[in-house]
Amino acid sequence: MEGLTNFLHENAIYIVLIITLIIWTGIFLFLLSTDKRLKEIEKELKED
C-alpha cells in the first residue's frame, strides 16, 4: 500500500491532468452528439 501512496504523491499532477483530459473528452463527445441530433431535427423541420 505504501508503494501506491508514494506513486500518487510523486505523480499527482499527471493524475490531475489525466482526469481533466477525460472530463474534457466527455464534454466534447457530448457536444458532438448534441450537435448531430440538432442537425437531424433541423433537417426534419425544414422538410415539413
N, C-alpha and C positions, 0 to 999 in steps of 0.2 A: 504494500500500500504506500510505503514511503517513496518508492520509485515513481508512482503515478503522481503523487503530490509534488515531487521535485520537477517532474516533466511539466505539470500545469503551471508551476511558478516560473519556470525558465522560459516557457513559450506562451505566456498569457496573451501577448499582443497578437500572435498568429492565430490563436483560438478565437479572439475577438474579431479579427479580420475575416476568418472563415465563416463565422456566424453571420456577420454583416453581409458578406457576399451571398450567402444562402438566402437571407431575407430580401436583399435587392433583386436576386434572381426570381424569387417568388412573386414580388411586386411586378416585375417586368412581364413575367408569364401571365399573370392575372390581367394586366392591362392589354396584352396582346389578344387574349381570348375575349375580353370585353369588346375590344375594337372589332374583332371578327364578327361577333354577334350583332353589334350595332350596324355594321355594314350590311349584314343579311337582312336585318329589319328595315333598314332604309331602302334596300333593293325591293323588298316586298311592298313597301308603301308606295314606291314610285310606279310599280306595275299596276297597282289598283287604281 
